[in-house]
Amino acid sequence: MQEGSFIWSHLEKQHRAVEKWIDWLWLIVLLFAAVVLFSINLGGLPLRDWDEGTVAQVAREIWRAPAGSMRWLYPTLGGEPYYHKPPLMHWLIAWAYSLGGVNEWTTRLPGAIITATSVPLLYCIGREIFHQRWAAVYSALIYLTMLPIVRHGRLAMFDGTVVSLLMVMMLCVLRSRRDLRYCLGIGISFGLICLTKGMVGILLGAIVAVFLFWDTPRLLTSYYLWIGIFIGSLPVVAWNFAQLLHYGYSFAQTNSVDQPFNQMGKAANGRSEAPWYYVIELLKWTWPWLVFLPQTVRLTWENRSLSWAKLIIVWTGVYLLLISLISIKLPWYIIPIYPSLALGFGFQLAETENLRLFSSYPRAWVTSFAILAVAASAGSIYFSWGSAGKTDLQMIFAALALTMTLAAILAERGDGQFLKILIWGSYISLLLLMKSNYWVWELGEAYPVKPVATMIARANPTVRQIYTSFPYSRPSLDFYSDRTITPASHGELQYYWQNGQPYLLLNASALSNLKLKSIKIVDQAEGWQLITKDSNRL
């Protein structure tokens, strides 16, 4: 009896060692694939407006600040106090500037690397909640090939970092059910989320609270959990208290519960959206994985008594409800929901492979892949008619069309290799997109900032503030020109001209309509002219 027990124990230890070795191998493969996808051509395009331009400028001012200035604690934007966002990402980017200089690559690198780590983190979460490894593998690979995750994770924004920290928090939540020491990780990751994007931490913390209430309510009364939250919240409370002492009422008013959302939303688009806005966003950007949504919803609901289904239902449902209630909506607010969708899709596909009772896959899958193949082929043909500058888009759509065509053929034949083709083809298509000059397509919404900023820097005006006829502020232009470019109305521009020696950035139409006198054209680029008064003609 003792000998048999010894043999069983020995075999069990060997099995566990092999399991750990395989897990580590998958973690390395997933991390490598993610780093390649998230870092290729990272500095090839200019920073885009809003988040990227603002974050880069704040980080640069922290990096430039003399020692002892406390700029790291009290950041500025254009010399003015900036306390709208906590400083964690600005610190990381400022540190990157100190190592590699100020450029697009160092601006985007910290967020891209942190977001890349979320791919193996999702695999770890899958291994915690699923009994079979392939469900975790498929979940991580599906998540890796989701366009919104890759694109926004590469930008110098907060959302990729927030998603990664959310996954750390979720992993600690799952592991704390058998080891209460992981409650410390829950609190620390919660605090880091709050130091990254402020009140968003409360929304994501609500997901954890609802999941624990449904799945493991005993943890909600555990003093380990509350000690962990207390420890993690200390830096957040300290930072907010320091800002409140330094700035007073203005800081408290700016950082109210809904202000961070409303302020950025109004700056970006100036209007609220319908409650179903994020549902439409999911329908637009989750292809081709949205093909599996109906079966995934049904399977998840049928297993709602199990922990994995509870996690997916709460993660998706609670967060989608909360962000849908916010009046001002922006596309990147939906990013934290994609990991939960990937978990659902991964488990559903793993179950489909294990329970094959039919000769072919559902007709809806085959039809959807065929439609996507036709659409991608049309896109490839359309861009082949353009100039040579559209060659990259032609190749991207061609790769996507080939992927969907092969997936449709294999799915029709009942060949399980269609999923491998779908994952690999999606990865290659995304790699081609990120290597091209089209992955930041918002750059085409207005005039290119770098030539205009280079012109302003070359002119080197004596003033730090320049007024422009462009209708809205462009933080990326402020960053590249190292000036504050302030939009002004027709009447304001005339007032500034008549009551000082201003520098104005005008296009031809505005210059003609203003009918200014004694003009001196300092320089021009991309249809924009930098002008000031000619003292010799006054």
NUVOFI-158193 format. One record per residue (C-alpha): x, y, z. Coordinates in Angstrom, 3 decimals. Example, Ala and Ser with C-alpha at 12.3 -4.5 7.8 and 13.67 -1.06 7.14 Angstrom:
12.300 -4.500 7.800
13.670 -1.060 7.140
***
This chain:
0.000 0.000 0.000
2.767 2.406 0.893
4.705 1.454 -2.225
1.664 2.125 -4.429
1.156 5.487 -2.779
4.779 6.359 -3.380
4.550 5.422 -7.060
1.350 7.447 -7.496
2.884 10.441 -5.762
5.961 10.202 -7.984
3.873 10.021 -11.168
1.715 12.906 -10.010
4.780 15.075 -9.408
6.105 14.219 -12.855
2.762 15.116 -14.427
2.650 18.455 -12.622
6.206 19.243 -13.715
5.300 18.555 -17.356
2.139 20.673 -17.008
4.125 23.601 -15.624
6.721 23.256 -18.375
4.023 23.364 -21.054
2.398 26.392 -19.397
5.696 28.255 -19.308
6.296 27.430 -22.953
2.921 28.839 -23.931
3.526 31.961 -21.829
6.837 32.598 -23.605
5.331 32.021 -27.063
2.354 34.281 -26.361
4.520 37.041 -24.903
6.915 36.917 -27.860
4.059 37.045 -30.405
2.460 39.944 -28.522
5.679 41.970 -28.207
6.340 41.606 -31.938
2.825 42.722 -32.861
2.705 45.567 -30.358
6.171 46.969 -31.063
6.637 46.726 -34.840
6.708 50.158 -36.524
5.765 51.718 -33.189
7.467 55.019 -33.914
6.708 55.146 -37.630
3.730 57.512 -37.429
3.216 60.857 -35.666
1.337 61.069 -32.401
-2.370 61.579 -32.827
-4.444 64.282 -31.158
-6.102 64.148 -27.757
-4.646 61.447 -25.526
-1.317 60.897 -27.269
-0.406 64.536 -27.747
-1.475 65.483 -24.221
0.221 62.543 -22.510
3.462 63.146 -24.411
3.536 66.841 -23.572
2.892 66.277 -19.855
5.578 63.571 -19.761
8.079 65.816 -21.531
7.509 68.623 -19.060
8.086 66.171 -16.197
11.294 64.986 -17.899
12.506 68.537 -18.514
11.796 69.786 -15.015
14.861 70.576 -12.887
15.634 68.393 -9.901
13.686 69.354 -6.817
10.890 71.067 -8.760
8.286 68.450 -7.704
6.976 68.471 -11.272
6.579 64.672 -11.033
3.979 65.213 -8.296
2.394 68.355 -9.735
2.561 67.940 -13.537
1.908 70.753 -15.974
0.588 71.037 -19.512
1.930 74.008 -21.405
3.125 75.414 -18.092
-0.356 75.241 -16.580
-1.316 72.811 -13.769
-2.442 69.422 -15.092
-4.335 67.296 -12.597
-7.037 65.832 -14.833
-5.352 62.413 -14.919
-3.189 60.576 -12.371
0.512 60.546 -13.289
1.495 56.856 -13.505
1.704 56.656 -17.321
3.320 60.085 -17.516
6.029 58.891 -15.124
6.715 55.804 -17.233
6.928 57.803 -20.457
9.139 60.454 -18.834
11.435 57.620 -17.716
11.476 56.311 -21.302
12.428 59.826 -22.475
15.367 59.818 -20.074
16.632 56.579 -21.642
15.854 57.025 -25.354
15.089 60.693 -25.930
11.812 62.331 -26.899
10.233 60.650 -29.925
7.199 58.649 -30.958
8.830 55.305 -30.158
9.684 56.141 -26.559
6.275 57.777 -26.101
4.383 54.645 -27.107
6.773 51.972 -25.841
5.773 51.767 -22.131
2.073 51.307 -22.859
2.732 48.883 -25.722
4.951 46.592 -23.630
2.535 46.638 -20.683
-0.385 45.823 -22.980
1.606 42.996 -24.580
1.869 41.351 -21.157
-1.925 41.182 -20.990
-1.875 38.344 -23.557
-0.043 35.803 -21.331
-2.027 37.168 -18.379
-5.261 36.175 -20.118
-3.807 32.705 -20.654
-3.180 32.487 -16.899
-6.773 33.527 -16.200
-7.984 30.879 -18.632
-5.908 28.236 -16.876
-7.517 29.245 -13.584
-11.134 28.985 -14.720
-11.040 26.323 -17.469
-10.201 22.648 -16.992
-8.620 22.288 -20.432
-5.547 24.118 -21.625
-6.761 24.697 -25.186
-9.590 26.895 -23.948
-6.988 29.169 -22.353
-4.769 29.033 -25.467
-7.627 29.927 -27.810
-8.763 32.732 -25.496
-5.288 34.317 -25.453
-4.823 33.981 -29.229
-8.264 35.426 -29.971
-7.551 38.330 -27.636
-4.159 38.877 -29.323
-5.814 39.167 -32.732
-8.538 41.652 -31.766
-7.952 44.884 -33.694
-9.080 47.335 -30.941
-6.718 45.747 -28.409
-3.694 45.853 -30.702
-4.328 49.345 -32.047
-5.171 51.110 -28.793
-2.560 49.137 -26.892
0.124 50.559 -29.204
-1.009 54.156 -28.744
0.296 56.341 -25.926
-2.983 56.034 -24.068
-4.075 54.669 -20.702
-6.460 51.932 -21.814
-3.991 49.158 -22.636
-2.289 49.598 -19.272
-5.647 49.605 -17.512
-6.626 46.333 -19.202
-3.355 44.698 -18.168
-3.781 45.809 -14.557
-7.399 44.627 -14.651
-6.190 41.172 -15.675
-3.681 41.138 -12.807
-6.530 42.010 -10.463
-8.783 39.293 -11.920
-6.025 36.693 -11.714
-5.441 37.578 -8.062
-9.193 37.389 -7.408
-9.360 33.883 -8.842
-6.285 32.654 -6.996
-7.341 34.254 -3.705
-10.203 31.744 -3.551
-7.617 29.122 -2.519
-4.828 31.359 -1.174
-5.833 34.528 0.655
-2.372 36.042 0.212
-3.381 36.979 -3.342
-5.784 39.519 -1.846
-2.771 41.798 -1.543
-2.419 41.663 -5.342
-6.077 42.656 -5.699
-5.492 45.810 -3.690
-2.212 46.753 -5.362
-3.580 46.320 -8.894
-6.705 48.282 -7.939
-4.518 51.122 -6.680
-2.393 51.098 -9.840
-5.532 51.294 -12.003
-6.652 54.338 -10.012
-3.198 55.883 -10.436
-3.485 55.303 -14.178
-7.010 56.418 -14.989
-8.610 57.690 -11.829
-12.251 56.837 -11.261
-12.178 54.043 -13.841
-10.743 51.952 -11.022
-14.085 52.204 -9.234
-15.937 50.876 -12.286
-13.563 47.942 -12.666
-13.646 47.298 -8.937
-17.419 46.979 -9.221
-16.916 44.014 -11.588
-14.813 42.258 -8.953
-17.312 43.016 -6.203
-20.291 41.664 -8.161
-18.378 38.538 -9.222
-17.305 37.765 -5.653
-20.829 38.393 -4.354
-22.163 35.847 -6.845
-19.332 33.303 -6.839
-17.371 33.528 -3.566
-19.212 35.816 -1.121
-17.039 34.692 1.816
-14.131 36.678 0.354
-16.069 39.931 0.681
-15.945 39.569 4.453
-12.293 38.493 4.552
-10.046 40.964 6.315
-7.235 39.902 3.946
-9.164 41.448 1.058
-9.804 44.708 2.850
-6.220 44.935 4.076
-5.083 44.460 0.471
-7.458 47.178 -0.756
-6.318 49.481 2.042
-2.633 49.011 1.164
-3.291 49.471 -2.562
-5.369 52.595 -1.966
-2.767 54.382 0.152
-0.770 55.813 -2.810
-4.013 56.868 -4.512
-5.267 58.665 -1.407
-1.854 60.255 -0.873
-1.715 61.590 -4.441
-5.237 62.987 -4.324
-4.618 64.529 -0.912
-1.427 66.181 -2.186
-3.302 67.632 -5.170
-6.131 68.828 -2.962
-3.721 70.628 -0.623
-1.850 72.160 -3.554
-4.752 73.151 -5.838
-7.735 73.269 -3.502
-11.288 73.528 -4.810
-10.353 73.496 -8.509
-8.873 69.998 -8.163
-11.920 68.675 -6.299
-14.258 70.069 -8.947
-12.258 68.703 -11.894
-11.946 65.220 -10.399
-15.591 64.610 -9.569
-16.983 61.167 -10.385
-18.100 61.826 -13.936
-15.837 64.723 -14.856
-12.911 62.694 -16.249
-15.250 61.048 -18.761
-17.212 64.151 -19.676
-14.199 66.412 -20.044
-12.301 64.189 -22.473
-15.483 63.302 -24.314
-16.435 66.920 -24.858
-12.937 67.727 -26.001
-12.963 64.935 -28.531
-16.406 65.096 -30.053
-18.515 67.548 -28.075
-21.657 65.420 -27.959
-23.202 62.499 -26.122
-24.072 59.173 -27.726
-27.002 56.780 -27.505
-26.972 54.029 -24.826
-26.400 51.369 -27.494
-23.253 53.119 -28.795
-20.889 50.465 -27.410
-22.971 47.605 -28.770
-22.460 49.117 -32.229
-18.726 49.470 -31.518
-18.548 45.765 -30.697
-20.421 44.909 -33.873
-18.010 47.020 -35.920
-14.628 45.941 -34.585
-14.851 42.409 -33.135
-14.790 40.537 -36.467
-14.056 37.761 -37.316
-14.557 36.517 -33.757
-18.077 37.928 -33.565
-19.084 34.967 -35.757
-19.014 32.791 -32.638
-21.073 35.144 -30.437
-24.503 33.396 -30.605
-23.126 29.980 -29.602
-20.907 31.593 -26.950
-23.819 33.456 -25.355
-25.921 30.302 -25.256
-23.132 28.133 -23.830
-22.195 30.731 -21.213
-25.786 31.149 -20.046
-26.358 27.397 -19.867
-23.327 27.115 -17.563
-24.084 30.192 -15.457
-23.777 28.145 -12.263
-20.050 27.630 -12.981
-17.350 30.121 -12.023
-16.041 30.720 -15.542
-19.505 31.612 -16.832
-20.185 33.874 -13.836
-16.935 35.727 -14.493
-17.701 36.284 -18.185
-21.310 37.337 -17.528
-20.336 39.799 -14.807
-17.234 41.111 -16.580
-19.125 41.761 -19.807
-22.548 42.715 -18.465
-21.650 44.944 -15.515
-18.978 46.919 -17.331
-21.085 47.332 -20.486
-23.991 48.587 -18.372
-21.874 51.062 -16.420
-20.151 52.660 -19.417
-23.435 52.772 -21.343
-24.920 54.932 -18.580
-22.202 57.582 -18.999
-23.503 60.349 -21.235
-20.244 61.088 -23.095
-18.884 58.026 -24.892
-15.611 57.360 -26.684
-14.577 54.196 -28.563
-11.684 53.276 -26.278
-13.852 53.115 -23.137
-15.020 49.673 -24.351
-11.492 48.167 -24.359
-11.727 46.397 -20.928
-14.601 44.257 -22.200
-12.604 42.436 -24.893
-10.747 40.028 -22.557
-14.044 38.632 -21.254
-15.325 38.148 -24.796
-12.093 36.364 -25.723
-12.508 34.015 -22.752
-16.030 33.155 -23.872
-15.026 32.603 -27.487
-12.015 30.510 -26.462
-14.033 28.176 -24.265
-16.779 27.798 -26.844
-14.297 26.839 -29.578
-12.507 24.379 -27.312
-15.847 22.751 -26.444
-16.776 22.588 -30.121
-13.578 20.717 -30.919
-14.133 18.257 -28.079
-17.799 17.559 -28.844
-17.833 17.133 -32.609
-21.136 15.392 -33.390
-21.543 16.707 -36.935
-19.681 16.527 -40.210
-19.391 20.259 -40.688
-19.530 23.388 -38.602
-22.639 25.611 -38.364
-23.685 27.093 -41.682
-23.717 30.542 -40.111
-19.961 30.286 -39.571
-19.272 29.251 -43.151
-21.564 31.962 -44.516
-19.992 34.639 -42.316
-16.462 33.698 -43.349
-17.543 33.731 -47.007
-19.076 37.201 -46.640
-15.944 38.496 -44.928
-13.831 36.966 -47.717
-15.901 38.737 -50.391
-15.723 42.054 -48.500
-11.953 41.775 -48.031
-11.480 40.830 -51.696
-13.494 43.872 -52.724
-11.302 46.030 -50.508
-8.133 44.591 -52.029
-9.425 45.186 -55.575
-10.540 48.719 -54.716
-7.134 49.727 -53.348
-5.336 48.075 -56.265
-6.886 50.755 -58.509
-5.335 53.546 -56.518
-1.840 54.950 -56.517
1.240 53.056 -55.369
0.692 54.496 -51.893
-2.255 52.124 -51.405
-0.198 48.974 -51.988
-0.026 48.256 -48.263
-3.808 48.315 -47.932
-4.111 46.069 -50.962
-1.840 43.482 -49.314
-3.632 43.720 -45.977
-7.036 43.098 -47.511
-5.619 40.341 -49.728
-4.205 38.532 -46.676
-7.527 38.920 -44.909
-9.443 37.653 -47.950
-7.191 34.586 -48.242
-7.629 33.864 -44.535
-11.410 34.046 -44.661
-11.606 32.033 -47.859
-9.535 29.167 -46.431
-11.461 29.331 -43.150
-14.783 29.086 -45.010
-13.603 26.124 -47.117
-12.196 24.197 -44.138
-15.232 24.932 -41.949
-17.513 23.695 -44.746
-15.549 20.432 -44.840
-15.687 20.067 -41.072
-11.913 20.426 -40.788
-10.889 21.778 -37.385
-7.798 23.360 -38.938
-10.005 26.302 -39.941
-9.451 27.795 -36.484
-5.672 27.661 -36.788
-5.927 29.321 -40.199
-8.244 31.979 -38.764
-5.895 32.798 -35.895
-2.708 32.752 -37.944
-4.224 34.707 -40.845
-5.666 37.343 -38.492
-2.274 37.718 -36.831
-0.488 38.168 -40.179
-3.121 40.663 -41.359
-2.721 42.707 -38.178
1.060 42.529 -38.496
0.827 43.934 -42.033
-1.519 46.689 -40.834
0.767 47.703 -37.972
3.771 47.707 -40.300
1.953 50.054 -42.689
1.258 53.780 -42.384
-2.482 53.280 -41.888
-2.856 51.886 -38.364
-3.393 55.385 -36.916
-6.074 56.344 -39.410
-7.201 59.370 -37.350
-4.163 61.249 -38.676
-6.052 61.791 -41.928
-8.907 63.659 -40.228
-7.053 66.996 -40.305
-3.912 68.548 -41.764
-0.590 66.806 -40.909
0.908 68.380 -37.809
4.606 67.539 -38.172
5.340 69.754 -41.224
3.441 72.657 -39.642
5.137 72.099 -36.281
8.544 71.940 -37.990
7.764 75.222 -39.687
6.850 76.834 -36.347
9.964 75.461 -34.656
12.092 76.705 -37.568
10.599 80.186 -37.280
11.140 80.069 -33.498
8.706 82.876 -32.592
9.500 84.826 -29.465
6.107 84.088 -27.894
5.043 80.732 -26.415
1.381 81.099 -27.422
0.157 81.218 -31.011
-3.448 81.728 -32.102
-4.933 79.795 -35.001
-8.045 79.849 -37.154
-8.341 76.039 -36.917
-11.597 75.282 -35.080
-10.221 73.082 -32.263
-7.083 72.528 -30.267
-4.566 69.920 -31.458
-2.387 68.642 -28.597
-0.082 66.872 -31.034
0.699 70.214 -32.698
1.430 71.720 -29.284
3.797 68.827 -28.552
5.737 68.926 -31.820
5.954 72.729 -32.029
6.695 73.076 -28.303
4.217 75.937 -28.246
0.608 76.382 -27.169
-1.502 76.743 -30.318
-4.849 78.192 -29.242
-7.918 78.157 -31.534
-9.660 81.511 -31.804
-12.725 82.882 -33.535
-12.731 85.482 -36.316
-13.407 88.298 -33.869
-10.807 87.114 -31.359
-8.118 86.958 -34.012
-8.846 90.547 -35.068
-8.783 91.678 -31.426
-5.402 90.053 -30.779
-4.025 91.600 -33.966
-5.159 95.100 -33.063
-3.993 94.962 -29.446
-0.498 93.516 -29.511
2.202 91.775 -31.495
0.674 88.309 -31.860
1.699 85.342 -33.959
-1.186 83.815 -35.913
-1.370 80.468 -37.690
-3.847 80.907 -40.542
-4.890 79.111 -43.677
-5.475 81.003 -46.924
-9.236 81.330 -46.385
-8.907 82.813 -42.896
-6.144 85.172 -43.985
-8.323 86.454 -46.811
-11.404 86.926 -44.626
-9.602 88.707 -41.786
-8.204 91.451 -44.076
-5.344 92.201 -41.700
-2.923 95.074 -42.305
0.863 95.234 -41.975
1.299 91.483 -42.354
4.666 89.778 -42.175
4.654 86.151 -43.315
7.179 84.367 -41.128
6.931 80.942 -42.766
4.418 78.545 -44.294
3.759 74.828 -44.724
0.884 72.547 -45.774
-1.336 75.513 -46.682
-0.821 77.210 -43.296
1.002 80.494 -42.771
2.609 81.807 -39.603
2.214 85.581 -39.606
2.925 88.516 -37.322
2.906 92.285 -37.604
5.536 93.929 -39.773
6.958 96.680 -37.560
8.444 98.426 -40.606
5.003 98.948 -42.133
3.176 100.194 -39.052
***
